[in-house]
């Protein structure tokens, strides 16, 4: 079983352990956490246990393991594991507290759909802001962080010098997070290249603020943002079109986005389909309203296979 496998001498040379969707519970994760703490998995760089009902106890066990100094762990994926707000907060504190991993260790942390709440969100805000954190990728998507909790996370983004990709879809993020997003996009040392903010209560006002910062000169001098997904929000279809047109008007090489998906909620639009938009700096915006898979695939392929990656970009409008 799992216990005997972790006791074997070979376990000490394991680099990756993928136990996702295996029906494992707290007892199993306790065994793995103990093996990490005791040094039996000293070479482990990648641990994936998503899709298992680990519960809060499982989250707490992993948090204890993360406090071990000199860990080699680079990637941790616990998505859909029901660790809850308590487990998530413990993991955030373990990584961002006085004891735990340093900037040379954990780079990718995936915790989508784990039941995280406001306490965990505040902890991850502290983690993002911590100078010791080396996190490059962070997914908190699908967690009810609460508007205040989401604002704690976005409010710390401008302080990170390593975070490049962040997933915050369906996290109850609203206009209270706009100042934090604006600060991140306006900070020259911010490394954010990709942001997923879809399925949140982002209004036309927030969209206008984001668009205005993207258009500003400071973006070309600093932030590396290239992908921005803000579909299925409270912005109107007209506002989404305006953002796309404004972004396309920017000259190549000026920090223009390579990929964007602004969009309104389907209930607020006159057309019930999803529209995929592909365009280039040398041609008009092409809105294609069609639900057929072959049309959507053709649109995506057109953008992905274009010969001039610097000149062309792809934009998706939902509605």
C-alpha positions as CSV (number, residue, x, y, z in Angstrom):
1,X,0.0,0.0,0.0
2,X,0.9,3.7,0.2
3,X,2.6,3.3,3.6
4,X,5.0,0.5,2.4
5,X,5.8,2.4,-0.8
6,X,6.8,5.5,1.1
7,X,9.0,3.4,3.4
8,X,11.0,1.9,0.6
9,X,14.5,3.3,-0.1
10,X,13.4,4.2,-3.6
11,X,11.0,6.8,-2.2
12,X,13.9,9.0,-1.4
13,X,14.7,9.5,-5.1
14,X,11.1,10.3,-6.1
15,X,10.8,13.6,-8.1
16,X,7.1,13.6,-8.8
17,X,4.1,12.0,-7.1
18,X,0.7,12.1,-8.8
19,X,-2.1,10.7,-6.6
20,X,-5.0,12.8,-8.0
21,X,-8.6,11.5,-8.1
22,X,-7.8,8.3,-6.1
23,X,-10.3,8.6,-3.3
24,X,-7.6,9.3,-0.8
25,X,-8.6,10.9,2.5
26,X,-6.9,12.6,5.5
27,X,-5.1,9.4,6.5
28,X,-3.3,9.1,3.2
29,X,-2.2,12.7,3.2
30,X,-1.0,12.3,6.7
31,X,1.3,9.5,5.6
32,X,2.7,11.7,2.8
33,X,3.1,14.7,5.1
34,X,5.0,12.5,7.6
35,X,7.2,11.2,4.9
36,X,8.0,14.8,3.9
37,X,8.7,15.9,7.4
38,X,10.9,12.9,8.2
39,X,12.9,13.4,5.0
40,X,11.9,10.3,3.2
41,X,10.8,12.3,0.2
42,X,13.7,14.8,0.2
43,X,13.9,14.9,-3.6
44,X,10.2,15.3,-4.3
45,X,9.6,18.4,-6.5
46,X,6.0,17.8,-7.7
47,X,3.1,16.7,-5.6
48,X,-0.4,16.4,-7.1
49,X,-3.3,15.2,-4.9
50,X,-6.2,17.1,-6.5
51,X,-9.6,15.5,-6.7
52,X,-9.3,13.7,-3.3
53,X,-11.5,14.4,-0.3
54,X,-8.6,15.5,1.9
55,X,-10.6,17.7,4.1
56,X,-9.3,20.4,6.6
57,X,-7.2,17.8,8.4
58,X,-5.4,17.0,5.1
59,X,-4.8,20.7,4.5
60,X,-3.3,21.1,8.0
61,X,-1.1,18.1,7.4
62,X,0.3,19.5,4.2
63,X,0.8,22.9,5.9
64,X,3.0,21.2,8.6
65,X,5.1,19.5,5.9
66,X,5.6,22.8,4.1
67,X,7.1,24.3,7.2
68,X,10.1,21.9,6.9
69,X,13.2,23.9,5.9
70,X,15.1,23.1,2.7
71,X,12.1,21.4,1.0
72,X,12.7,20.6,-2.7
73,X,8.9,20.9,-3.5
74,X,8.3,23.2,-6.6
75,X,4.8,22.3,-7.6
76,X,1.8,21.5,-5.3
77,X,-1.7,20.8,-6.7
78,X,-4.5,20.2,-4.3
79,X,-7.4,21.4,-6.5
80,X,-10.9,20.1,-5.7
81,X,-9.7,18.5,-2.4
82,X,-12.1,20.2,0.1
83,X,-9.4,21.4,2.4
84,X,-11.7,24.4,3.3
85,X,-10.9,27.8,4.7
86,X,-9.0,26.4,7.6
87,X,-6.7,24.1,5.6
88,X,-6.1,26.9,3.0
89,X,-5.2,29.4,5.7
90,X,-2.8,27.0,7.2
91,X,-1.0,26.4,3.9
92,X,-0.8,30.1,3.2
93,X,0.6,30.8,6.7
94,X,3.1,27.9,6.3
95,X,4.5,29.4,3.1
96,X,4.4,33.0,4.1
97,X,5.2,32.9,7.8
98,X,8.5,33.1,9.6
99,X,9.2,29.4,9.2
100,X,8.8,27.5,6.0
101,X,9.9,27.5,2.4
102,X,12.2,30.1,0.9
103,X,12.0,31.8,-2.4
104,X,14.0,29.1,-4.1
105,X,11.4,26.4,-3.5
106,X,7.7,26.3,-4.2
107,X,6.8,28.1,-7.5
108,X,3.4,26.7,-8.5
109,X,0.5,26.4,-6.1
110,X,-2.9,25.2,-7.4
111,X,-5.9,25.3,-5.1
112,X,-9.0,25.7,-7.2
113,X,-12.4,24.7,-5.9
114,X,-11.1,23.9,-2.4
115,X,-13.7,25.8,-0.3
116,X,-11.3,28.5,0.6
117,X,-12.8,31.6,2.3
118,X,-11.9,35.0,3.7
119,X,-9.3,33.7,6.2
120,X,-7.4,31.8,3.5
121,X,-7.6,34.8,1.2
122,X,-6.0,37.1,3.8
123,X,-3.3,34.5,4.2
124,X,-2.6,34.3,0.5
125,X,-2.5,38.1,0.4
126,X,0.3,38.0,3.0
127,X,2.1,35.3,1.1
128,X,2.0,37.2,-2.2
129,X,3.4,40.3,-0.5
130,X,6.1,38.4,1.4
131,X,9.6,39.0,0.0
132,X,10.5,35.4,0.8
133,X,7.8,34.0,-1.5
134,X,9.0,32.6,-4.8
135,X,5.4,31.8,-6.0
136,X,5.2,32.2,-9.8
137,X,1.8,30.6,-10.4
138,X,-1.2,30.7,-8.0
139,X,-4.7,29.4,-8.6
140,X,-7.5,30.3,-6.2
141,X,-10.2,30.0,-8.8
142,X,-13.7,28.7,-7.8
143,X,-13.3,29.5,-4.1
144,X,-15.7,31.8,-2.3
145,X,-13.0,34.2,-1.0
146,X,-15.7,36.9,-0.3
147,X,-15.3,40.4,-1.9
148,X,-13.1,41.5,1.0
149,X,-11.0,38.4,0.8
150,X,-10.5,38.8,-2.9
151,X,-9.5,42.4,-2.3
152,X,-6.8,41.2,0.1
153,X,-5.3,39.0,-2.6
154,X,-5.5,41.6,-5.4
155,X,-4.2,44.3,-3.0
156,X,-1.0,42.4,-2.6
157,X,-0.3,41.7,-6.3
158,X,1.8,44.9,-6.8
159,X,4.2,43.8,-4.0
160,X,5.2,40.5,-5.6
161,X,8.3,40.3,-7.6
162,X,7.8,36.7,-8.8
163,X,4.1,36.1,-9.4
164,X,3.5,35.8,-13.1
165,X,0.2,33.9,-13.5
166,X,-2.9,34.2,-11.2
167,X,-6.3,32.6,-11.5
168,X,-9.1,34.3,-9.6
169,X,-12.2,33.3,-11.6
170,X,-15.4,32.8,-9.6
171,X,-13.9,34.1,-6.3
172,X,-16.6,36.8,-5.5
173,X,-14.2,39.5,-6.6
174,X,-15.9,42.8,-7.2
175,X,-15.1,46.5,-7.7
176,X,-13.4,46.6,-4.2
177,X,-10.5,44.7,-5.9
178,X,-10.1,47.4,-8.6
179,X,-7.5,49.5,-6.7
180,X,-5.3,46.4,-6.2
181,X,-5.5,45.4,-9.8
182,X,-4.8,49.0,-10.9
183,X,-1.8,49.2,-8.6
184,X,-0.4,45.9,-10.0
185,X,-0.8,47.0,-13.6
186,X,0.9,50.4,-12.8
187,X,3.9,49.0,-10.9
188,X,7.0,48.7,-13.0
189,X,8.5,45.8,-11.0
190,X,5.3,43.7,-11.1
191,X,5.8,40.5,-13.1
192,X,2.2,39.6,-13.8
193,X,1.9,38.3,-17.4
194,X,-1.5,36.5,-17.2
195,X,-4.6,37.2,-15.1
196,X,-7.9,35.3,-15.1
197,X,-10.7,37.3,-13.5
198,X,-13.8,35.9,-15.2
199,X,-17.1,35.1,-13.6
200,X,-16.9,37.9,-11.0
201,X,-18.8,41.1,-10.3
202,X,-16.5,43.4,-12.4
203,X,-18.4,46.4,-13.6
204,X,-18.1,48.8,-16.5
205,X,-16.4,51.3,-14.1
206,X,-13.7,48.8,-13.1
207,X,-13.2,47.8,-16.8
208,X,-12.7,51.4,-17.7
209,X,-10.1,51.8,-15.0
210,X,-8.2,48.7,-16.2
211,X,-8.5,49.8,-19.9
212,X,-7.2,53.2,-19.1
213,X,-4.1,51.8,-17.3
214,X,-3.4,49.4,-20.1
215,X,-3.5,52.3,-22.5
216,X,-1.1,54.4,-20.4
217,X,2.6,54.8,-21.1
218,X,3.6,53.2,-17.8
219,X,2.5,49.8,-18.9
220,X,5.0,49.7,-21.8
221,X,7.7,50.6,-19.3
222,X,6.9,48.1,-16.7
223,X,4.2,45.4,-16.2
224,X,4.4,42.4,-18.5
225,X,0.7,41.6,-18.8
226,X,-0.1,39.7,-22.0
227,X,-3.3,37.8,-21.2
228,X,-6.3,39.2,-19.4
229,X,-9.5,37.2,-19.1
230,X,-12.5,39.1,-17.7
231,X,-15.4,37.3,-19.3
232,X,-18.8,36.6,-17.8
233,X,-18.8,39.8,-15.7
234,X,-21.2,42.7,-15.1
235,X,-19.8,44.8,-17.9
236,X,-22.0,45.4,-20.9
237,X,-21.4,44.1,-24.4
238,X,-20.8,47.6,-25.6
239,X,-18.2,48.1,-23.0
240,X,-16.5,44.9,-23.9
241,X,-16.4,45.9,-27.6
242,X,-14.9,49.3,-26.5
243,X,-12.1,47.6,-24.5
244,X,-11.2,45.4,-27.5
245,X,-11.2,48.4,-29.9
246,X,-9.1,50.4,-27.6
247,X,-6.6,47.7,-27.1
248,X,-6.2,47.0,-30.8
249,X,-5.6,50.7,-31.4
250,X,-2.3,50.4,-29.5
251,X,0.8,50.1,-31.6
252,X,2.7,46.7,-31.6
253,X,5.6,46.8,-29.2
254,X,3.8,49.1,-26.8
255,X,3.0,46.4,-24.3
256,X,-0.3,45.5,-26.1
257,X,-2.1,42.4,-24.8
258,X,-1.7,39.2,-26.9
259,X,-4.9,37.7,-25.6
260,X,-8.1,39.2,-24.0
261,X,-11.6,38.0,-23.2
262,X,-13.8,40.8,-21.9
263,X,-17.5,40.0,-21.7
264,X,-20.9,40.4,-20.2
265,X,-23.1,37.8,-18.5
266,X,-25.4,36.1,-21.0
267,X,-28.6,37.3,-19.2
268,X,-27.5,40.9,-19.8
269,X,-26.9,40.7,-23.5
270,X,-29.2,40.7,-26.5
271,X,-27.5,37.8,-28.2
272,X,-27.4,34.4,-26.4
273,X,-24.3,33.1,-28.1
274,X,-20.6,33.4,-27.2
275,X,-18.6,35.5,-29.7
276,X,-15.0,34.8,-30.5
277,X,-13.1,37.8,-31.9
278,X,-9.9,37.5,-33.8
279,X,-8.1,40.6,-35.1
280,X,-4.7,42.0,-36.0
281,X,-3.2,45.4,-36.0
282,X,-3.3,45.5,-39.8
283,X,-7.0,44.6,-40.2
284,X,-10.5,45.2,-38.8
285,X,-12.0,43.6,-35.8
286,X,-14.0,40.5,-36.9
287,X,-16.9,39.6,-34.6
288,X,-18.2,36.1,-35.2
289,X,-21.4,35.2,-33.4
290,X,-21.8,31.5,-33.9
291,X,-22.3,28.6,-31.5
292,X,-21.0,25.9,-34.0
293,X,-17.8,24.3,-32.6
294,X,-16.1,24.3,-36.0
295,X,-16.5,28.1,-36.2
296,X,-15.1,28.6,-32.7
297,X,-12.2,26.2,-33.5
298,X,-11.4,28.0,-36.7
299,X,-11.3,31.4,-34.9
300,X,-9.0,30.1,-32.3
301,X,-6.7,28.4,-34.8
302,X,-6.5,31.5,-36.9
303,X,-5.1,33.4,-34.0
304,X,-2.8,30.7,-32.8
305,X,-1.2,29.9,-36.1
306,X,-0.7,33.4,-37.5
307,X,2.9,33.9,-38.7
308,X,3.4,37.3,-37.1
309,X,3.0,36.8,-33.3
310,X,4.1,40.4,-32.5
311,X,1.6,42.0,-34.9
312,X,-1.5,39.8,-34.2
313,X,-3.5,39.1,-31.1
314,X,-6.7,37.3,-30.2
315,X,-9.6,38.7,-28.3
316,X,-12.7,36.8,-27.2
317,X,-16.0,38.6,-26.4
318,X,-18.5,36.6,-24.4
319,X,-22.2,37.4,-24.4
